[in-house]
């Protein structure tokens, strides 16, 4: 895949700053800590609130040489006036390390422990968006940053299970998020997400704008057919 010009660093474009943090535990998901990070554009001056965009599986989005390069894209689009001054919040799913393993890593180098990703991301409840509104966004504000409370100035994004997580958050709290960006979203029967197409049909229209992406060669397994699920959505 050839990255487009918005994903490339450009001379003269002011660069925002990405800062990493760690949440040791959660009130909403007790026992699970996680990494998280903030992108703050250079144009943010603190005089007025910024737009907010939240990314699930967040650490995968921040690398300057990765597949997403969100900081570079935001730098370019904000500088060109194609998007407003926006703070990005990147959040990893909860993870509980194996306390019985002193190294914390297996032979393959991967962390040993229990991931809470599927429970947090695939569950069709308001639990995760409650975590965002009561724990994570207040942490952003505690760092001294002003973010808009207007749902029209807030977006939420994710891929695969992170995709249905993003949609689920906005579905349950359209008063908090109005824009959703999903790629290869898992709108399948992992934890009941296959019910969404019918639920959408039966529910009064909500003030959401949703971008769905999938590919014809995506998964088709015991949980469902990903391309068909996204088309049905």
DOTOR-116588 format. One line per 2 residues: number of its first residue (from 0); for each residue x negated, y, z negated of N, C-alpha, C. Coordinates in nm, 3 decimals, decimal comma. Layout:
residues N
NUM	X:Y:Z:X:Y:Z:X:Y:Z; ... .
end
This chain:
residues 233
0	-0,085:-0,119:0,000:0,000:0,000:0,000:-0,089:0,124:0,000; -0,063:0,215:0,093:-0,142:0,338:0,104:-0,072:0,449:0,025 .
2	-0,143:0,501:-0,074:-0,086:0,608:-0,156:-0,071:0,735:-0,074; 0,040:0,806:-0,095:0,066:0,929:-0,024:-0,012:1,046:-0,081 .
4	-0,004:1,162:-0,017:-0,083:1,279:-0,059:-0,049:1,329:-0,199; 0,074:1,312:-0,244:0,110:1,358:-0,378:0,041:1,277:-0,486 .
6	-0,009:1,157:-0,452:-0,077:1,071:-0,549:-0,228:1,093:-0,550; -0,275:1,186:-0,470:-0,418:1,215:-0,461:-0,450:1,346:-0,532 .
8	-0,562:1,348:-0,602:-0,604:1,473:-0,665:-0,639:1,574:-0,557; -0,593:1,698:-0,576:-0,614:1,804:-0,477:-0,695:1,918:-0,539 .
10	-0,783:1,972:-0,460:-0,868:2,082:-0,507:-0,782:2,203:-0,544; -0,815:2,263:-0,656:-0,747:2,385:-0,698:-0,617:2,364:-0,773 .
12	-0,574:2,239:-0,787:-0,450:2,211:-0,860:-0,481:2,197:-1,009; -0,418:2,276:-1,095:-0,443:2,265:-1,240:-0,405:2,126:-1,291 .
14	-0,488:2,071:-1,377:-0,463:1,938:-1,429:-0,402:1,942:-1,568; -0,299:1,861:-1,586:-0,242:1,846:-1,719:-0,327:1,753:-1,803 .
16	-0,289:1,737:-1,928:-0,367:1,655:-2,022:-0,282:1,537:-2,069; -0,343:1,418:-2,066:-0,279:1,298:-2,119:-0,346:1,262:-2,251 .
18	-0,268:1,249:-2,357:-0,320:1,215:-2,490:-0,251:1,088:-2,538; -0,331:0,992:-2,586:-0,277:0,865:-2,633:-0,257:0,867:-2,784 .
20	-0,152:0,797:-2,829:-0,121:0,785:-2,970:-0,082:0,640:-3,001; -0,063:0,612:-3,128:-0,015:0,480:-3,169:0,090:0,494:-3,278 .
22	0,200:0,424:-3,261:0,305:0,413:-3,362:0,286:0,279:-3,431; 0,257:0,280:-3,559:0,224:0,156:-3,630:0,347:0,071:-3,658 .
24	0,463:0,133:-3,676:0,584:0,058:-3,703:0,703:0,141:-3,660; 0,820:0,080:-3,656:0,940:0,147:-3,609:1,056:0,119:-3,704 .
26	1,138:0,220:-3,728:1,258:0,201:-3,809:1,364:0,125:-3,730; 1,371:0,151:-3,600:1,470:0,085:-3,517:1,433:-0,060:-3,489 .
28	1,302:-0,083:-3,465:1,252:-0,217:-3,439:1,143:-0,249:-3,542; 1,182:-0,274:-3,667:1,083:-0,292:-3,773:0,988:-0,408:-3,747 .
30	0,860:-0,384:-3,781:0,758:-0,486:-3,762:0,684:-0,475:-3,630; 0,728:-0,385:-3,544:0,666:-0,374:-3,412:0,605:-0,235:-3,392 .
32	0,473:-0,232:-3,376:0,404:-0,109:-3,341:0,391:-0,100:-3,190; 0,334:0,012:-3,145:0,320:0,029:-2,999:0,229:0,146:-2,969 .
34	0,173:0,144:-2,848:0,098:0,258:-2,795:0,195:0,352:-2,724; 0,165:0,479:-2,729:0,242:0,576:-2,652:0,151:0,692:-2,615 .
36	0,194:0,772:-2,521:0,110:0,882:-2,474:0,198:0,997:-2,425; 0,135:1,114:-2,417:0,202:1,234:-2,367:0,121:1,296:-2,254 .
38	0,192:1,335:-2,150:0,134:1,420:-2,045:0,193:1,559:-2,063; 0,105:1,659:-2,074:0,149:1,798:-2,085:0,085:1,875:-1,971 .
40	0,164:1,933:-1,881:0,107:2,007:-1,768:0,039:2,136:-1,813; -0,055:2,179:-1,734:-0,129:2,301:-1,771:-0,037:2,423:-1,771 .
42	0,072:2,418:-1,697:0,164:2,532:-1,689:0,252:2,547:-1,813; 0,251:2,446:-1,900:0,331:2,456:-2,023:0,263:2,553:-2,119 .
44	0,336:2,658:-2,160:0,278:2,758:-2,249:0,347:2,766:-2,385; 0,449:2,682:-2,406:0,517:2,680:-2,535:0,618:2,790:-2,555 .
46	0,630:2,882:-2,459:0,724:2,993:-2,475:0,868:2,949:-2,454; 0,888:2,847:-2,369:1,022:2,792:-2,349:1,012:2,641:-2,334 .
48	1,123:2,575:-2,351:1,119:2,430:-2,349:1,091:2,376:-2,209; 1,032:2,256:-2,207:0,999:2,190:-2,082:1,101:2,081:-2,053 .
50	1,108:2,039:-1,927:1,184:1,920:-1,894:1,111:1,799:-1,952; 1,180:1,686:-1,960:1,122:1,565:-2,018:1,150:1,447:-1,928 .
52	1,047:1,361:-1,909:1,067:1,234:-1,840:1,000:1,125:-1,921; 1,074:1,016:-1,944:1,028:0,906:-2,029:1,000:0,784:-1,942 .
54	0,884:0,721:-1,962:0,845:0,603:-1,886:0,830:0,483:-1,978; 0,903:0,375:-1,948:0,887:0,249:-2,021:0,765:0,173:-1,965 .
56	0,709:0,080:-2,045:0,580:0,018:-2,010:0,479:0,128:-1,981; 0,480:0,229:-2,065:0,417:0,357:-2,035:0,270:0,355:-1,999 .
58	0,190:0,268:-2,063:0,047:0,272:-2,036:0,014:0,235:-1,892; 0,105:0,165:-1,826:0,082:0,129:-1,686:0,100:0,245:-1,590 .
60	0,153:0,356:-1,638:0,181:0,470:-1,551:0,076:0,581:-1,557; -0,013:0,575:-1,656:-0,096:0,693:-1,681:-0,233:0,689:-1,614 .
62	-0,279:0,572:-1,571:-0,414:0,562:-1,516:-0,435:0,646:-1,392; -0,543:0,721:-1,383:-0,569:0,805:-1,266:-0,600:0,725:-1,140 .
64	-0,633:0,597:-1,156:-0,663:0,513:-1,040:-0,566:0,395:-1,030; -0,457:0,399:-1,104:-0,361:0,290:-1,105:-0,261:0,298:-0,991 .
66	-0,152:0,223:-1,005:-0,051:0,218:-0,899:0,045:0,337:-0,903; 0,054:0,404:-1,017:0,155:0,509:-1,032:0,095:0,650:-1,036 .
68	-0,009:0,670:-1,115:-0,078:0,800:-1,120:0,017:0,916:-1,148; 0,101:0,897:-1,248:0,205:0,996:-1,276:0,147:1,134:-1,304 .
70	0,040:1,140:-1,381:-0,018:1,271:-1,414:-0,059:1,345:-1,287; -0,121:1,275:-1,193:-0,164:1,338:-1,068:-0,044:1,384:-0,986 .
72	0,058:1,298:-0,976:0,179:1,334:-0,902:0,246:1,455:-0,964; 0,259:1,453:-1,096:0,322:1,567:-1,164:0,240:1,694:-1,145 .
74	0,106:1,683:-1,158:0,020:1,800:-1,136:0,050:1,863:-1,001; 0,054:1,778:-0,897:0,073:1,829:-0,761:0,212:1,889:-0,741 .
76	0,315:1,818:-0,785:0,451:1,864:-0,761:0,485:1,989:-0,842; 0,434:1,996:-0,964:0,459:2,116:-1,046:0,387:2,236:-0,984 .
78	0,262:2,215:-0,941:0,185:2,325:-0,880:0,251:2,375:-0,752; 0,314:2,285:-0,678:0,380:2,323:-0,552:0,520:2,378:-0,573 .
80	0,568:2,376:-0,696:0,702:2,425:-0,725:0,812:2,329:-0,685; 0,775:2,203:-0,659:0,874:2,103:-0,618:0,945:2,039:-0,737 .
82	0,888:2,057:-0,856:0,955:2,012:-0,977:0,922:2,109:-1,089; 1,007:2,120:-1,189:0,983:2,215:-1,298:0,874:2,165:-1,391 .
84	0,832:2,251:-1,481:0,734:2,213:-1,582:0,794:2,100:-1,665; 0,726:1,987:-1,664:0,782:1,865:-1,723:0,678:1,795:-1,809 .
86	0,716:1,762:-1,931:0,635:1,678:-2,019:0,676:1,533:-1,999; 0,578:1,444:-1,987:0,607:1,302:-1,969:0,571:1,226:-2,096 .
88	0,662:1,140:-2,137:0,644:1,056:-2,255:0,632:0,911:-2,209; 0,517:0,849:-2,236:0,491:0,712:-2,193:0,494:0,621:-2,317 .
90	0,575:0,516:-2,312:0,593:0,431:-2,430:0,577:0,284:-2,391; 0,493:0,213:-2,462:0,482:0,069:-2,445:0,588:-0,003:-2,529 .
92	0,626:-0,124:-2,490:0,718:-0,200:-2,574:0,652:-0,240:-2,705; 0,732:-0,275:-2,803:0,680:-0,313:-2,933:0,601:-0,443:-2,928 .
94	0,497:-0,449:-3,012:0,411:-0,567:-3,017:0,365:-0,590:-3,160; 0,379:-0,715:-3,208:0,334:-0,750:-3,342:0,214:-0,843:-3,331 .
96	0,093:-0,797:-3,367:-0,027:-0,881:-3,354:-0,019:-1,006:-3,441; -0,090:-1,109:-3,400:-0,101:-1,232:-3,478:-0,199:-1,208:-3,592 .
98	-0,148:-1,198:-3,714:-0,232:-1,165:-3,829:-0,327:-1,279:-3,866; -0,298:-1,399:-3,816:-0,382:-1,515:-3,849:-0,501:-1,528:-3,757 .
100	-0,509:-1,442:-3,656:-0,622:-1,446:-3,563:-0,708:-1,322:-3,584; -0,828:-1,337:-3,635:-0,910:-1,220:-3,670:-0,952:-1,136:-3,550 .
102	-0,966:-1,197:-3,433:-1,008:-1,120:-3,315:-0,892:-1,046:-3,252; -0,771:-1,101:-3,268:-0,654:-1,038:-3,209:-0,636:-1,066:-3,062 .
104	-0,731:-1,143:-3,002:-0,723:-1,170:-2,859:-0,750:-1,318:-2,831; -0,685:-1,370:-2,727:-0,706:-1,507:-2,685:-0,827:-1,520:-2,595 .
106	-0,850:-1,640:-2,542:-0,965:-1,665:-2,455:-0,956:-1,586:-2,325; -0,834:-1,554:-2,283:-0,816:-1,476:-2,160:-0,828:-1,326:-2,183 .
108	-0,856:-1,287:-2,308:-0,872:-1,146:-2,340:-0,742:-1,074:-2,371; -0,628:-1,142:-2,353:-0,499:-1,078:-2,378:-0,469:-1,080:-2,528 .
110	-0,398:-0,978:-2,577:-0,365:-0,973:-2,720:-0,282:-1,093:-2,764; -0,310:-1,140:-2,884:-0,231:-1,248:-2,942:-0,126:-1,188:-3,035 .
112	-0,006:-1,236:-3,022:0,101:-1,186:-3,105:0,235:-1,199:-3,036; 0,333:-1,123:-3,083:0,469:-1,133:-3,031:0,512:-1,001:-2,969 .
114	0,554:-1,008:-2,843:0,606:-0,890:-2,775:0,756:-0,878:-2,799; 0,801:-0,756:-2,818:0,944:-0,729:-2,837:1,007:-0,672:-2,710 .
116	0,934:-0,685:-2,597:0,974:-0,617:-2,474:1,113:-0,657:-2,426; 1,141:-0,786:-2,413:1,269:-0,828:-2,358:1,385:-0,786:-2,448 .
118	1,367:-0,800:-2,579:1,475:-0,760:-2,669:1,503:-0,611:-2,658; 1,397:-0,530:-2,651:1,414:-0,385:-2,643:1,468:-0,342:-2,508 .
120	1,416:-0,403:-2,400:1,445:-0,354:-2,265:1,569:-0,416:-2,201; 1,590:-0,546:-2,221:1,697:-0,616:-2,149:1,830:-0,618:-2,222 .
122	1,833:-0,584:-2,349:1,958:-0,587:-2,425:2,050:-0,473:-2,383; 2,175:-0,506:-2,358:2,272:-0,406:-2,311:2,341:-0,343:-2,432 .
124	2,264:-0,265:-2,506:2,314:-0,196:-2,625:2,255:-0,055:-2,628; 2,292:0,022:-2,729:2,237:0,158:-2,743:2,116:0,162:-2,836 .
126	2,063:0,045:-2,872:1,955:0,039:-2,970:1,828:0,110:-2,922; 1,790:0,086:-2,796:1,665:0,145:-2,748:1,677:0,297:-2,732 .
128	1,788:0,343:-2,678:1,802:0,488:-2,662:1,810:0,555:-2,799; 1,863:0,485:-2,899:1,860:0,537:-3,036:1,716:0,552:-3,083 .
130	1,632:0,453:-3,051:1,490:0,460:-3,084:1,425:0,582:-3,019; 1,459:0,609:-2,893:1,403:0,726:-2,825:1,447:0,856:-2,893 .
132	1,575:0,866:-2,923:1,630:0,993:-2,973:1,598:1,018:-3,119; 1,585:0,911:-3,197:1,563:0,929:-3,340:1,417:0,914:-3,382 .
134	1,336:0,849:-3,299:1,196:0,827:-3,337:1,095:0,890:-3,242; 1,110:0,864:-3,112:1,003:0,904:-3,020:1,009:1,050:-2,978 .
136	1,124:1,098:-2,938:1,132:1,238:-2,899:1,103:1,331:-3,017; 1,150:1,300:-3,138:1,108:1,381:-3,252:0,956:1,382:-3,273 .
138	0,889:1,274:-3,237:0,742:1,271:-3,248:0,678:1,368:-3,149; 0,736:1,378:-3,031:0,687:1,476:-2,934:0,702:1,616:-2,991 .
140	0,818:1,643:-3,047:0,845:1,775:-3,103:0,757:1,803:-3,225; 0,723:1,697:-3,300:0,637:1,716:-3,417:0,495:1,757:-3,378 .
142	0,458:1,731:-3,252:0,326:1,774:-3,201:0,327:1,921:-3,159; 0,444:1,983:-3,173:0,454:2,126:-3,140:0,508:2,154:-3,002 .
144	0,554:2,052:-2,931:0,603:2,072:-2,794:0,755:2,088:-2,794; 0,802:2,181:-2,713:0,944:2,206:-2,699:0,995:2,134:-2,575 .
146	1,090:2,043:-2,594:1,150:1,974:-2,479:1,299:2,003:-2,475; 1,351:2,013:-2,355:1,491:2,048:-2,336:1,583:1,940:-2,392 .
148	1,695:1,983:-2,446:1,799:1,892:-2,491:1,909:1,877:-2,386; 1,895:1,948:-2,276:1,991:1,942:-2,166:1,970:1,813:-2,088 .
150	2,069:1,722:-2,081:2,050:1,596:-2,010:2,014:1,615:-1,862; 2,053:1,728:-1,803:2,020:1,754:-1,663:1,871:1,783:-1,645 .
152	1,802:1,807:-1,755:1,658:1,835:-1,749:1,578:1,722:-1,812; 1,639:1,605:-1,817:1,573:1,487:-1,871:1,587:1,368:-1,775 .
154	1,477:1,299:-1,752:1,478:1,179:-1,670:1,418:1,063:-1,747; 1,449:0,941:-1,701:1,396:0,821:-1,765:1,368:0,717:-1,658 .
156	1,255:0,646:-1,672:1,208:0,559:-1,565:1,156:0,427:-1,617; 1,155:0,327:-1,528:1,097:0,199:-1,564:1,101:0,102:-1,448 .
158	1,023:-0,004:-1,459:1,017:-0,108:-1,357:1,058:-0,242:-1,418; 1,125:-0,324:-1,339:1,168:-0,457:-1,381:1,257:-0,446:-1,505 .
160	1,222:-0,510:-1,615:1,302:-0,495:-1,737:1,301:-0,350:-1,785; 1,191:-0,278:-1,759:1,187:-0,136:-1,791:1,286:-0,056:-1,709 .
162	1,322:-0,108:-1,590:1,420:-0,041:-1,505:1,560:-0,049:-1,562; 1,601:-0,169:-1,602:1,734:-0,179:-1,663:1,736:-0,107:-1,797 .
164	1,623:-0,103:-1,866:1,613:-0,029:-1,991:1,641:0,119:-1,969; 1,582:0,174:-1,863:1,602:0,316:-1,831:1,749:0,344:-1,799 .
166	1,808:0,258:-1,713:1,948:0,277:-1,679:2,036:0,263:-1,803; 2,007:0,162:-1,883:2,085:0,135:-2,003:2,085:0,254:-2,099 .
168	1,968:0,318:-2,113:1,959:0,434:-2,202:2,050:0,547:-2,156; 2,047:0,576:-2,026:2,130:0,684:-1,973:2,278:0,645:-1,973 .
170	2,307:0,518:-1,948:2,446:0,471:-1,947:2,512:0,492:-2,083; 2,437:0,457:-2,188:2,492:0,470:-2,323:2,490:0,613:-2,374 .
172	2,391:0,692:-2,328:2,380:0,830:-2,378:2,360:0,929:-2,261; 2,463:0,944:-2,176:2,451:1,042:-2,068:2,440:1,186:-2,118 .
174	2,468:1,205:-2,247:2,449:1,336:-2,307:2,302:1,364:-2,336; 2,217:1,259:-2,322:2,075:1,273:-2,350:1,988:1,259:-2,226 .
176	2,032:1,177:-2,129:1,957:1,156:-2,004:2,055:1,152:-1,887; 2,024:1,228:-1,782:2,114:1,228:-1,666:2,047:1,176:-1,540 .
178	1,916:1,160:-1,540:1,844:1,115:-1,420:1,768:0,987:-1,450; 1,785:0,887:-1,363:1,727:0,755:-1,384:1,648:0,714:-1,260 .
180	1,526:0,666:-1,281:1,439:0,619:-1,173:1,402:0,473:-1,203; 1,450:0,378:-1,123:1,419:0,238:-1,147:1,354:0,174:-1,025 .
182	1,258:0,086:-1,051:1,198:0,006:-0,945:1,208:-0,141:-0,987; 1,240:-0,227:-0,892:1,262:-0,371:-0,911:1,338:-0,401:-1,041 .
184	1,443:-0,322:-1,067:1,517:-0,332:-1,192:1,578:-0,470:-1,214; 1,571:-0,518:-1,337:1,621:-0,652:-1,373:1,768:-0,647:-1,412 .
186	1,855:-0,618:-1,315:1,998:-0,613:-1,342:2,056:-0,754:-1,328; 1,998:-0,846:-1,404:2,027:-0,988:-1,395:2,060:-1,042:-1,533 .
188	2,092:-1,171:-1,541:2,139:-1,226:-1,667:2,024:-1,274:-1,755; 1,941:-1,179:-1,798:1,838:-1,208:-1,897:1,897:-1,194:-2,037 .
190	1,962:-1,079:-2,059:2,036:-1,057:-2,184:2,170:-0,988:-2,155; 2,229:-1,024:-2,044:2,363:-0,973:-2,013:2,369:-0,860:-1,913 .
192	2,255:-0,819:-1,856:2,252:-0,706:-1,764:2,327:-0,728:-1,635; 2,356:-0,855:-1,601:2,431:-0,884:-1,478:2,574:-0,830:-1,484 .
194	2,620:-0,791:-1,603:2,756:-0,740:-1,619:2,770:-0,596:-1,571; 2,658:-0,528:-1,549:2,665:-0,385:-1,518:2,745:-0,350:-1,393 .
196	2,728:-0,419:-1,278:2,806:-0,378:-1,160:2,956:-0,374:-1,186; 3,009:-0,478:-1,252:3,151:-0,478:-1,282:3,186:-0,370:-1,384 .
198	3,100:-0,350:-1,482:3,124:-0,249:-1,585:3,127:-0,110:-1,523; 3,037:-0,086:-1,429:3,033:0,044:-1,360:3,164:0,069:-1,286 .
200	3,215:-0,035:-1,219:3,340:-0,021:-1,144:3,458:0,015:-1,236; 3,455:-0,040:-1,357:3,569:-0,025:-1,447:3,560:0,096:-1,539 .
202	3,449:0,169:-1,532:3,426:0,281:-1,622:3,439:0,413:-1,548; 3,499:0,510:-1,614:3,509:0,643:-1,553:3,370:0,694:-1,519 .
204	3,361:0,764:-1,407:3,232:0,812:-1,359:3,156:0,890:-1,466; 3,027:0,860:-1,476:2,941:0,930:-1,572:2,850:1,026:-1,495 .
206	2,805:1,136:-1,559:2,724:1,237:-1,490:2,578:1,194:-1,475; 2,555:1,086:-1,399:2,421:1,032:-1,382:2,380:1,036:-1,235 .
208	2,251:1,059:-1,213:2,191:1,042:-1,080:2,088:0,930:-1,093; 2,103:0,826:-1,012:2,023:0,705:-1,027:1,952:0,671:-0,896 .
210	1,821:0,645:-0,903:1,743:0,596:-0,789:1,709:0,450:-0,816; 1,751:0,362:-0,726:1,723:0,219:-0,738:1,633:0,175:-0,623 .
212	1,527:0,102:-0,654:1,440:0,046:-0,550:1,422:-0,102:-0,577; 1,424:-0,181:-0,471:1,387:-0,321:-0,481:1,341:-0,368:-0,344 .
214	1,287:-0,489:-0,338:1,240:-0,546:-0,212:1,304:-0,681:-0,187; 1,319:-0,719:-0,061:1,390:-0,842:-0,027:1,318:-0,966:-0,077 .
216	1,190:-0,956:-0,107:1,113:-1,071:-0,155:1,099:-1,075:-0,307; 1,180:-0,996:-0,376:1,175:-0,998:-0,523:1,232:-1,130:-0,574 .
218	1,231:-1,146:-0,706:1,265:-1,273:-0,770:1,407:-1,323:-0,740; 1,419:-1,455:-0,735:1,548:-1,524:-0,732:1,528:-1,649:-0,816 .
220	1,575:-1,646:-0,940:1,549:-1,758:-1,031:1,670:-1,784:-1,121; 1,650:-1,853:-1,231:1,761:-1,891:-1,318:1,835:-1,771:-1,375 .
222	1,769:-1,656:-1,383:1,833:-1,535:-1,437:1,918:-1,462:-1,334; 1,889:-1,485:-1,204:1,966:-1,416:-1,101:1,881:-1,382:-0,980 .
224	1,943:-1,307:-0,890:1,881:-1,266:-0,763:1,857:-1,115:-0,771; 1,730:-1,075:-0,786:1,697:-0,933:-0,807:1,740:-0,844:-0,690 .
226	1,708:-0,878:-0,563:1,751:-0,790:-0,455:1,903:-0,776:-0,447; 1,973:-0,888:-0,464:2,120:-0,883:-0,460:2,175:-0,801:-0,577 .
228	2,115:-0,818:-0,695:2,161:-0,743:-0,812:2,145:-0,593:-0,791; 2,033:-0,552:-0,732:2,012:-0,409:-0,709:2,107:-0,355:-0,602 .
230	2,134:-0,435:-0,498:2,231:-0,391:-0,397:2,369:-0,379:-0,459; 2,403:-0,474:-0,546:2,535:-0,470:-0,611:2,547:-0,350:-0,703 .
232	2,438:-0,315:-0,771:2,439:-0,195:-0,853:2,473:-0,074:-0,767 .
end
